[in-house]
Amino acid sequence: MKAAISIVFSAFLVVFLCVSCGNADDDVNFDPNQGELGQGEEPDDCLEFGDNELLLSIQDQFVTLPAKVSILFRVSDTQGNPISDLTANQFTIYEQGRNDDCFNTISSSESLARISPNSQVFSNNTLLVLDLSNSVLESSLEELKTAATSFITNVMPSPETESFKIGIYWFDGEDTLHELNPFSSSAAELSNAIAGIDENISNDPSTDLYGAVIKATDIAEDLIDEGRDTEGSPIVAASVVLFTDGTDQASRFSEESALDAVEDADPNISFFTIGLGSEIDQQILEDIGKTASVVAGNAAELEATFNQISARVSEQANSFYLFEYCTPKRDGSGENNLVIQLTNGALQGAVQTRFRADGFTGGCE
């Protein structure tokens, strides 16, 4: 953690793609919170909140001197539906120090509550990873190009913003995740790259699916690590969106290695898979696409399937929040407990975490 000076609730543009099998939007396999409270835990019984009807899943937390506490979290209902467009006055903050029997409410005015612009506090990068093995190139290339272009058009924000970028990659049977277009905030540039794909792009007709999963995860991990290591950079999240029409044929990497890469990935990385046709292993794709997975029965359904994904993007865009506040706790106070409670209409939810005030002083802004 890092400690705090202001209550900042910031909605982040994060791609959470959720779709259903075929065209039935009710059959969605979507789990945005992947572990419910994330790094948090249920609030202490002394607060008597009752059961959570809303889930606040802590994705990251840190403190910065002189006294700022920052919590990155996402909000959904218990069915996994994201809750967006929340405002600071819907949250109540509680602290418990070593001398407190229970929790005390923190004044939002004294802790300088505010909402920060997305572009200042959050950066999201989406890896669109396309299977361009021989089976796709021979039977469904044009449908895939149309669907991928629709995805880009619908997902990219307008006007363009440097806080949201897409990078396009592709794989076949080679031990390489090929870059089709580097990360860009330009929908036109990305669409032109898709338009340039032809049936001669691949030199290996096999399918290195597991290798593509591992390499894409490595790229996403590097993006998040770079953000954390860069002083003053916005908080970074990443999404891997992978399309395939088959199973791994190259056998360069094991299924276990690919699934371990996904399971062990940073919690700020989301995974989505889109399968096409009857030759896929739907269970494997669901395991890889642990955030959301969908199957199109035939090439004609691809564009509708990608459009279902992009429709979810707008719902997910504001379901991430950055909470920051200036704590009154000071150096020597030991470990302190913190609870964030949300009230949205008749529903409530809360999450508890903790921080240390080592080195904390006054002067937070």
C-alpha positions as CSV (number, residue, x, y, z in Angstrom):
1,M,0.0,0.0,0.0
2,K,1.0,3.6,-0.1
3,A,-0.8,6.2,2.2
4,A,-3.1,9.0,1.5
5,I,-4.2,12.4,1.0
6,S,-7.5,12.6,-0.8
7,I,-10.5,10.5,-1.5
8,V,-10.3,10.0,-5.2
9,F,-12.7,7.9,-7.0
10,S,-11.7,7.4,-10.6
11,A,-13.4,5.4,-13.2
12,F,-11.0,3.6,-15.4
13,L,-11.4,2.7,-19.0
14,V,-10.7,-1.0,-18.8
15,V,-11.8,-3.4,-21.4
16,F,-13.9,-6.1,-20.0
17,L,-15.4,-8.1,-22.8
18,C,-18.3,-10.4,-22.1
19,V,-20.2,-12.3,-24.6
20,S,-22.5,-15.3,-25.0
21,C,-22.3,-18.4,-27.1
22,G,-23.8,-17.8,-30.5
23,N,-26.1,-14.8,-30.4
24,A,-27.8,-15.5,-27.0
25,D,-26.7,-12.8,-24.7
26,D,-28.2,-14.6,-21.7
27,D,-25.6,-17.4,-21.9
28,V,-22.7,-15.3,-21.0
29,N,-19.7,-16.7,-19.2
30,F,-18.4,-13.6,-17.4
31,D,-16.5,-13.2,-14.2
32,P,-15.1,-9.7,-13.8
33,N,-14.1,-10.0,-10.2
34,Q,-12.3,-13.4,-10.5
35,G,-12.0,-14.0,-6.8
36,E,-14.6,-11.7,-5.5
37,L,-12.9,-9.4,-3.0
38,G,-9.5,-9.7,-4.6
39,Q,-6.8,-8.6,-2.1
40,G,-9.5,-7.5,0.3
41,E,-11.6,-9.3,2.9
42,E,-15.0,-9.2,4.5
43,P,-15.5,-6.2,6.8
44,D,-15.3,-6.7,10.6
45,D,-18.5,-7.9,12.2
46,C,-18.5,-4.8,14.5
47,L,-19.7,-2.7,11.6
48,E,-22.8,-4.9,11.2
49,F,-23.1,-4.3,7.5
50,G,-24.7,-7.6,6.7
51,D,-24.1,-9.6,3.5
52,N,-22.6,-7.9,0.5
53,E,-25.0,-7.2,-2.4
54,L,-22.3,-5.4,-4.3
55,L,-18.7,-6.7,-4.7
56,L,-15.7,-4.4,-4.3
57,S,-12.7,-6.4,-5.6
58,I,-9.4,-4.9,-4.7
59,Q,-6.9,-5.2,-7.5
60,D,-4.0,-3.2,-6.2
61,Q,-3.2,-1.0,-3.2
62,F,-0.3,1.1,-2.2
63,V,0.8,4.1,0.0
64,T,2.8,7.2,-0.8
65,L,4.3,9.8,1.4
66,P,3.5,12.0,3.1
67,A,0.2,10.2,3.9
68,K,-1.8,9.0,0.9
69,V,-3.5,5.6,0.7
70,S,-4.5,4.4,-2.8
71,I,-6.8,1.5,-3.6
72,L,-7.6,0.3,-7.1
73,F,-10.8,-1.8,-7.2
74,R,-13.6,-2.9,-9.4
75,V,-17.3,-3.0,-8.6
76,S,-20.0,-5.5,-9.7
77,D,-23.1,-7.1,-8.3
78,T,-23.1,-10.6,-7.1
79,Q,-24.0,-11.9,-10.6
80,G,-20.9,-10.4,-12.0
81,N,-22.6,-7.4,-13.7
82,P,-20.3,-4.3,-13.6
83,I,-21.4,-1.2,-11.7
84,S,-20.3,2.0,-13.4
85,D,-20.6,5.8,-13.1
86,L,-20.4,5.8,-9.3
87,T,-19.6,9.0,-7.5
88,A,-17.5,9.8,-4.4
89,N,-20.6,10.6,-2.2
90,Q,-21.8,7.0,-2.6
91,F,-18.8,5.7,-0.6
92,T,-18.1,5.9,3.1
93,I,-14.6,5.3,4.5
94,Y,-13.8,3.8,7.9
95,E,-10.5,3.5,9.7
96,Q,-9.5,1.4,12.7
97,G,-6.3,2.1,14.5
98,R,-4.7,0.2,17.4
99,N,-6.7,2.2,20.0
100,D,-10.1,1.8,18.3
101,D,-12.5,-0.9,19.4
102,C,-14.3,-0.7,16.1
103,F,-14.0,1.7,13.1
104,N,-14.4,5.4,12.8
105,T,-15.8,7.2,9.8
106,I,-13.3,9.4,7.9
107,S,-14.5,12.8,6.8
108,S,-14.5,13.0,3.1
109,S,-14.0,16.8,3.2
110,E,-11.1,16.6,5.6
111,S,-9.4,14.0,3.5
112,L,-9.9,16.1,0.3
113,A,-12.3,13.9,-1.7
114,R,-12.2,14.3,-5.4
115,I,-12.6,12.4,-8.7
116,S,-9.5,12.3,-11.0
117,P,-9.8,12.2,-14.9
118,N,-9.3,8.8,-16.4
119,S,-6.3,9.9,-18.5
120,Q,-4.4,11.0,-15.5
121,V,-4.7,7.9,-13.4
122,F,-5.3,4.9,-15.6
123,S,-3.9,3.4,-18.8
124,N,-5.3,0.2,-20.4
125,N,-3.7,-1.8,-23.2
126,T,-5.5,-4.5,-25.0
127,L,-3.8,-7.3,-26.9
128,L,-5.9,-8.6,-29.8
129,V,-4.4,-12.0,-30.6
130,L,-5.5,-13.6,-33.9
131,D,-5.1,-17.2,-35.0
132,L,-3.9,-17.0,-38.7
133,S,-3.1,-20.6,-39.1
134,N,-4.0,-22.4,-42.4
135,S,-7.6,-23.3,-41.5
136,V,-8.5,-19.6,-40.8
137,L,-6.7,-18.3,-43.9
138,E,-8.5,-20.8,-46.1
139,S,-12.0,-20.7,-44.8
140,S,-12.8,-17.6,-42.6
141,L,-10.2,-14.9,-43.2
142,E,-12.6,-12.3,-44.6
143,E,-15.1,-12.8,-41.9
144,L,-12.4,-12.5,-39.3
145,K,-11.1,-9.3,-40.8
146,T,-14.6,-7.8,-40.8
147,A,-15.2,-8.9,-37.2
148,A,-11.9,-7.7,-35.9
149,T,-12.4,-4.3,-37.6
150,S,-15.8,-4.0,-36.0
151,F,-14.2,-4.8,-32.6
152,I,-11.7,-2.1,-33.0
153,T,-14.2,0.5,-34.2
154,N,-16.6,-0.2,-31.4
155,V,-14.1,-0.6,-28.6
156,M,-11.7,2.4,-29.2
157,P,-12.9,5.5,-27.5
158,S,-13.9,8.6,-29.4
159,P,-12.1,11.0,-29.3
160,E,-8.9,9.1,-29.2
161,T,-7.0,9.0,-25.9
162,E,-3.5,7.9,-25.1
163,S,-4.8,6.2,-22.0
164,F,-6.4,3.4,-24.1
165,K,-4.5,1.5,-26.8
166,I,-4.8,-1.8,-28.8
167,G,-1.9,-3.9,-30.1
168,I,-2.6,-6.5,-32.7
169,Y,-0.7,-9.8,-32.8
170,W,-1.1,-13.1,-34.7
171,F,0.1,-16.6,-34.5
172,D,0.4,-19.7,-36.6
173,G,2.7,-22.7,-36.1
174,E,5.9,-20.8,-35.6
175,D,7.5,-20.3,-32.2
176,T,6.7,-16.5,-32.5
177,L,3.9,-14.2,-31.6
178,H,4.0,-11.9,-34.6
179,E,3.2,-8.2,-34.2
180,L,0.8,-7.0,-36.8
181,N,0.5,-3.5,-35.4
182,P,2.1,-2.0,-32.2
183,F,0.0,-0.5,-29.5
184,S,-1.9,2.4,-30.9
185,S,-4.7,4.7,-29.9
186,S,-5.7,5.2,-33.6
187,A,-8.6,3.2,-34.7
188,A,-7.8,4.0,-38.4
189,E,-4.2,2.7,-38.0
190,L,-5.4,-0.5,-36.4
191,S,-8.2,-1.1,-39.0
192,N,-5.7,-0.6,-41.8
193,A,-3.4,-3.2,-40.3
194,I,-6.3,-5.7,-40.2
195,A,-7.2,-4.8,-43.8
196,G,-3.7,-5.7,-44.9
197,I,-3.9,-9.3,-43.8
198,D,-3.9,-11.7,-46.8
199,E,-3.8,-15.5,-47.2
200,N,0.0,-15.4,-47.7
201,I,0.9,-14.0,-44.3
202,S,1.8,-17.3,-42.7
203,N,4.7,-19.7,-43.4
204,D,3.6,-22.4,-41.1
205,P,0.1,-24.0,-41.3
206,S,0.2,-25.4,-37.8
207,T,-1.3,-23.8,-34.6
208,D,0.9,-22.8,-31.7
209,L,-2.1,-21.9,-29.4
210,Y,-0.4,-22.5,-26.1
211,G,2.7,-20.6,-27.1
212,A,0.6,-17.6,-28.1
213,V,-1.1,-17.6,-24.7
214,I,2.2,-17.7,-22.9
215,K,3.8,-15.0,-25.0
216,A,0.8,-12.7,-24.9
217,T,0.7,-13.0,-21.1
218,D,4.4,-12.1,-21.0
219,I,3.7,-9.0,-23.0
220,A,0.8,-8.0,-20.8
221,E,2.9,-8.6,-17.6
222,D,5.7,-6.4,-19.0
223,L,3.3,-3.6,-19.7
224,I,2.1,-3.6,-16.1
225,D,5.6,-3.9,-14.7
226,E,6.8,-0.9,-16.8
227,G,3.9,1.2,-15.5
228,R,4.7,0.3,-11.9
229,D,8.4,1.1,-12.4
230,T,7.9,4.5,-14.0
231,E,7.6,7.3,-11.6
232,G,4.4,9.3,-12.0
233,S,3.0,7.0,-14.6
234,P,-0.7,6.1,-14.6
235,I,-1.9,2.8,-13.1
236,V,-1.8,0.2,-15.9
237,A,-4.1,-2.7,-16.7
238,A,-4.1,-5.0,-19.7
239,S,-6.5,-7.3,-21.5
240,V,-5.7,-10.3,-23.7
241,V,-8.3,-11.1,-26.3
242,L,-7.5,-14.3,-28.2
243,F,-9.3,-15.7,-31.2
244,T,-8.8,-19.3,-32.5
245,D,-10.7,-21.8,-34.7
246,G,-8.8,-24.9,-33.4
247,T,-6.7,-26.6,-30.8
248,D,-2.9,-26.5,-30.2
249,Q,-1.2,-28.6,-32.9
250,A,2.4,-27.5,-32.7
251,S,2.9,-29.0,-29.2
252,R,5.8,-26.6,-28.5
253,F,4.3,-25.8,-25.1
254,S,2.1,-27.9,-22.7
255,E,-1.5,-27.1,-21.9
256,E,-0.4,-26.9,-18.2
257,S,2.2,-24.2,-19.0
258,A,-0.4,-22.1,-20.8
259,L,-3.0,-22.4,-18.1
260,D,-0.4,-21.7,-15.4
261,A,0.6,-18.5,-17.2
262,V,-3.0,-17.4,-17.1
263,E,-3.7,-18.4,-13.6
264,D,-0.5,-16.8,-12.2
265,A,-0.9,-13.6,-14.2
266,D,-1.1,-10.2,-12.5
267,P,-4.7,-9.6,-11.3
268,N,-4.8,-6.5,-13.5
269,I,-4.7,-8.7,-16.6
270,S,-8.0,-9.9,-18.0
271,F,-8.3,-12.8,-20.4
272,F,-10.9,-13.4,-23.1
273,T,-11.2,-16.1,-25.7
274,I,-13.3,-16.3,-28.9
275,G,-13.6,-19.7,-30.5
276,L,-14.9,-20.6,-33.9
277,G,-16.4,-23.8,-35.2
278,S,-16.5,-27.4,-34.0
279,E,-12.8,-28.2,-33.8
280,I,-12.0,-26.1,-30.7
281,D,-11.7,-27.4,-27.2
282,Q,-14.3,-25.3,-25.5
283,Q,-13.2,-26.2,-22.0
284,I,-9.6,-25.2,-22.7
285,L,-10.8,-21.9,-24.2
286,E,-12.9,-21.2,-21.1
287,D,-9.9,-22.0,-18.8
288,I,-7.7,-19.6,-20.9
289,G,-10.5,-17.0,-21.1
290,K,-11.1,-16.9,-17.4
291,T,-12.7,-13.5,-17.6
292,A,-15.0,-14.3,-20.5
293,S,-15.2,-16.9,-23.2
294,V,-17.5,-17.3,-26.2
295,V,-17.9,-19.6,-29.2
296,A,-19.2,-18.7,-32.7
297,G,-20.8,-21.7,-34.4
298,N,-19.6,-20.6,-37.9
299,A,-17.8,-17.8,-39.7
300,A,-21.0,-15.9,-40.4
301,E,-21.5,-15.4,-36.7
302,L,-18.1,-13.9,-36.1
303,E,-19.0,-10.2,-36.6
304,A,-22.1,-10.5,-34.4
305,T,-19.9,-12.3,-31.7
306,F,-17.3,-9.6,-31.8
307,N,-20.0,-6.9,-31.7
308,Q,-21.4,-8.6,-28.5
309,I,-18.0,-8.2,-27.0
310,S,-17.7,-4.6,-27.9
311,A,-21.2,-3.9,-26.5
312,R,-19.9,-5.1,-23.1
313,V,-16.9,-2.7,-23.3
314,S,-19.1,0.4,-22.7
315,E,-20.6,-1.3,-19.6
316,Q,-17.2,-2.2,-18.2
317,A,-15.5,1.1,-19.0
318,N,-16.3,2.7,-15.7
319,S,-16.4,-0.3,-13.3
320,F,-12.9,0.3,-12.1
321,Y,-12.2,3.0,-9.5
322,L,-9.1,4.5,-7.8
323,F,-9.8,5.4,-4.2
324,E,-7.3,7.7,-2.6
325,Y,-7.4,9.6,0.7
326,C,-5.2,11.5,3.2
327,T,-5.1,9.4,6.3
328,P,-4.8,11.0,9.8
329,K,-2.7,8.0,10.9
330,R,1.0,8.8,11.5
331,D,4.3,7.0,11.8
332,G,4.4,4.6,14.7
333,S,0.7,3.8,14.6
334,G,1.4,0.3,13.4
335,E,-1.0,-1.6,11.1
336,N,-4.3,0.1,10.5
337,N,-7.5,-1.3,9.1
338,L,-9.5,0.4,6.3
339,V,-13.0,-0.3,5.1
340,I,-14.6,1.1,1.9
341,Q,-18.4,0.9,1.9
342,L,-20.5,1.5,-1.2
343,T,-24.2,2.4,-1.2
344,N,-26.0,2.3,-4.6
345,G,-29.7,2.7,-4.2
346,A,-31.0,0.0,-1.9
347,L,-27.8,-2.1,-2.3
348,Q,-24.6,-2.0,-0.3
349,G,-21.2,-3.7,-0.4
350,A,-18.0,-3.2,1.5
351,V,-14.4,-4.5,1.6
352,Q,-11.7,-4.3,4.2
353,T,-8.0,-4.0,3.8
354,R,-5.0,-2.7,5.9
355,F,-2.1,-0.4,5.6
356,R,1.0,0.8,7.6
357,A,1.6,4.5,8.2
358,D,5.4,4.1,8.3
359,G,7.0,7.5,7.7
360,F,3.6,9.3,7.5
361,T,3.5,13.0,8.3
362,G,1.2,16.0,7.6
363,G,1.3,17.9,4.3
364,C,-0.9,15.6,2.2
365,E,-2.6,17.4,-0.7
